Amino acid sequence: MLYSSTSRQTTHVPLERAVLKGLADDGGLYMPASIPVLPASFFERLPQQSLQEIAYAVASAFLREDVPDQVLKRMVAETLNFEIPLVKVEKDIYSLELFHGPTMAFKDVGARFMSRLMAYFNRDKDKELKVIVATSGDTGSAVAAGFHQVPGIQVFILYPKGKVSPLQQKQLTTWGDNITAIEVEGTFDDCQRLAKQALADQELNRRHLLTSANSINIARLIPQSFYYFYAYGQLQRQGKPLVFSVPSGNFGNLTGGLLAAAMGLPVHRFVAATNANDVVPQYLATGIYAPKPSVQTISNAMDVGSPSNYARMEALFGGELEQFRRRITGYTFTDEETRKIIRQVYQRHGYLLDPHGAVAYSGAGKFLSQTKEPATAVFLETAHPAKFKEVMEDTLGEAIAIPARLQRFAEKQERIVPMQNSFQELKVILSEA
Ligand SMILES: *Cc1c(COP(=O)(O)O)cnc(C)c1O
């Protein structure tokens, strides 16, 4: 299968090139040139199938021409070596818990799949593949966990000094082996700029094989469609229209859902739930797409002022506002509303939402209260609440438990490469590792 750029200026490329390049030469994002539609028999079988069986069928529809069957089966099994439970929170509202992976955020799904695919395409190359990722917290650790001890691959994580939570920093800096954690004297934007500069640098590209692990990579997007099918399979018998509420920043998770819908999954509606960074809900309301600098909130993984996957959504909807509106409803929630919902849901239903899941839950509730027809809403719970221990405890006024999986990181030795906000320094680090 071929992949085309959302900028439509370059010709179609094979999967290998799309995955190893990350970004298209014309600056666009890669999308499948045509989206496979799954047969009715696949949807009828969904309720009886396991998460891994479903994921394999979906992955195979995209990748069977590019990756041998047995390799693909193993990739899917290694990606989804954890559960994604669907938990009923109250009447008509379910939580799809995407946080049971190694770093306890939904980014584990995309990062693990991408790492296996990159390793496969790099298998016969004599040069090491250097993977660069800029992170404000969750992405870096999910990518590190995905690539740790994968032969032939070196990972460089750029993170802003003093701007990630203490536990997040532990999750970035304690891997060792083929993972290098670079602490940049600067902001997340500086990290992202340095990563882009490295990927575009001619001299570096002559000497090394470089690629990006940020969410622009198509290999992270495809696996993010798997769990939508799985959730649908479990709720199909209820026979009510299904709504997905997705807590959104760069909109990679929601775009994964749109991919599933384009493959034939009967989704009644998507809710784009955001914090104060509301570029997409604003676009849906006014028809004007106006990216702006991000503002800081308690759901920090969604603090994005210029969502990279907007280009993909635009491509899917042919750039038409009415198409957008037909599929997606946008809602935005303040930090105050988010905290209130966390308290309320905990008191009423005994369910602990993290700040991101709380935004999505609010979106689900608001949609159900405004629609006339009966519907079932699934909200995507994207991180374990303990990752945001300080915010959670401040909101609830009580201590919350840290799972062993996170606690383990806290006890490990950090290894940090300090760096000025300097591209020259980064070049030296990349070349010497
Ligand atoms: C990255 C992230 C999001 C936002 O996902 P996008 O695909 O960027 O929209 C939401 N919640 C958590 C916990 C995340 O880490």
The ligand as an ORCA input file, in Angstrom:
! r2SCAN-3c Opt
* xyz 0 1
  C      -0.863     12.691     24.347
  C      -1.981     12.594     25.307
  C      -3.284     13.048     24.992
  C      -3.612     13.722     23.688
  O      -3.569     12.844     22.608
  P      -3.470     13.418     21.123
  O      -3.366     12.226     20.266
  O      -2.232     14.275     21.084
  O      -4.695     14.220     20.871
  C      -4.292     12.867     25.922
  N      -4.036     12.322     27.125
  C      -2.808     11.899     27.474
  C      -2.610     11.315     28.828
  C      -1.737     11.997     26.578
  O      -0.506     11.579     26.954
*
